[in-house]
Amino acid sequence: KKDFVVTVMGDINGDKVVDILDGVKIALAWNGQPGLTPQWNVAADINHDNFTDILDGVRIGLHWGENW
């Protein structure tokens, strides 16, 4: 059995808030692609296009400050 965490969009680190810590995760994964780059982080690929880029960063911005 695997556990998973449901979060708000943009909460990459799962701490229940979209903030600078999530922005740092995006920055560390920037230009990442699965199997092609060492910085790949599936959680940072918010739009699920197998590439971490500005489109993922924008999604964090749209949800900045959201929490639950």
C-alpha positions in Angstrom: 0.0 0.0 0.0 1.4 3.4 -1.0 0.4 6.7 0.8 0.0 9.9 -1.1 -0.6 13.5 -0.1 -3.3 15.6 -1.8 -2.2 19.2 -1.9 -3.3 22.5 -3.5 -1.8 23.1 -6.9 1.7 24.5 -6.6 2.4 23.0 -3.1 5.4 21.0 -4.3 6.8 20.1 -0.9 3.5 19.2 0.6 3.6 21.6 3.6 0.1 22.8 2.9 1.0 26.2 1.7 2.2 27.5 -1.7 5.2 29.8 -0.9 8.8 30.5 -1.6 9.8 27.0 -0.6 7.9 25.7 -3.5 9.4 28.3 -5.7 12.9 27.0 -4.7 11.8 23.5 -5.7 10.8 24.8 -9.1 14.2 26.6 -9.4 16.1 23.5 -8.5 14.2 21.4 -11.1 14.3 24.1 -13.8 14.6 22.6 -17.4 14.3 19.1 -15.9 13.1 16.2 -18.0 12.6 12.6 -16.8 15.5 10.4 -17.7 17.4 13.2 -19.4 18.5 15.6 -16.6 19.6 15.0 -13.0 17.5 17.8 -11.6 14.2 16.2 -12.7 11.6 16.3 -10.0 8.2 14.9 -10.9 6.5 17.1 -8.2 7.8 20.2 -9.8 6.2 19.3 -13.2 2.9 20.8 -12.2 1.3 20.7 -15.6 2.5 17.2 -16.3 4.2 17.8 -19.6 7.5 16.1 -18.6 9.4 19.4 -18.5 9.9 21.9 -15.7 9.7 25.4 -17.0 7.9 28.7 -16.8 4.5 27.1 -17.2 5.0 25.3 -14.0 6.3 28.5 -12.3 3.2 30.4 -13.4 1.0 27.8 -11.7 2.8 28.4 -8.5 2.3 32.1 -8.9 -1.4 31.7 -9.6 -1.8 29.8 -6.3 0.7 31.8 -4.2 -0.3 32.0 -0.6 -3.0 29.4 -0.8 -3.1 26.9 2.1 -5.5 24.6 3.9 
